[in-house]
Amino acid sequence: MAQTAPEGAPQDPKSIAVPLTAFAAGAVVAILLGLFARAHDPTLDGTTTLGFSTVLAMKSAVAVVIGVLAVGQLVGALWLYGRLGITAPRWLGVAHRISGTVVVLLTVFVGYHCLWSLGWESGVTDDGYHVPARTVVHEVLGCTVFGAIVVKVVAVRSRRAPGWYLPVAGGLLFTLLVAAVLTSAGYYIDDHGWPS
């Protein structure tokens, strides 16, 4: 049941402008990242493997961690909002925020390595390599993830957004993250086994 403010109390009006502006800003971020990836000449300078054999192996291993944490974020959100039918412990809210921050930081780390070391490939490369559709789909998903992060951060911070906005923003980010992980790490592990 919706609560209303007492008579004479100032109303905190909900505004559709908040999610619309956030979605527009997120789209701009995604497009700009795609344009940068397309214009940038890929290089391994400024990258790390964290001890793995290649940057691709490292990205795949970290992407699996991101995927696991994203699933934890979904379960945590459902638990916090009472959708699991059991009372959430007091520490869960803090744990949810911390793990969400870790997901964003790891996503930025992996995204940087994708954009910097691989860039954007489509069609046929200069050396005759036919870029598969999966790669292009992953590139689109990867750029869109960062737009969704913008949308989610606004959703978490806004007090004037409609009630549907936070779960939609969270669901969108979760879906895009999982799809990006599956089209990269999922493919890599299926093709090469666990990264070493």
CORVENMO-V999989 format. One line per field, one symbol per residue. ss: DSSP state (H for helix, E for strand, L for the rest). phi: phi as a letter, one per 30 degrees, with the letter a starting at -180 (. if undefined). A space follows every 50 residues. Layout:
ss: ???
phi: ???
//
This chain:
ss: LLLLLLLLLLLLLLLHHHHHHHHHHHHHHHHHHHHHHHHLLLLLLLLLLL LLLLHHHHHHHHHHHHHHHHHHHHHHHHHHLLLLLLLLLLLHHHHHHHHH HHHHHHHHHHHHHHHHHLLLLLLELLLLLELLHHHHHHHHHHHHHHHHHH HHHHHHHLLLLLLHHHHHHHHHHHHHHHHHHHHHHHHHHHHHLLLL
phi: .dccdeeidddcddbdddddddddddddeddddddddddddeaddicbch jddbddddeddddddeddddddddddddddcidcibdddddddddddddd ddedddddeddeddddcciccaicdecidddddedddddddeddedddde edddddddccdddddddddddddedddddddddbdededddcideb
//
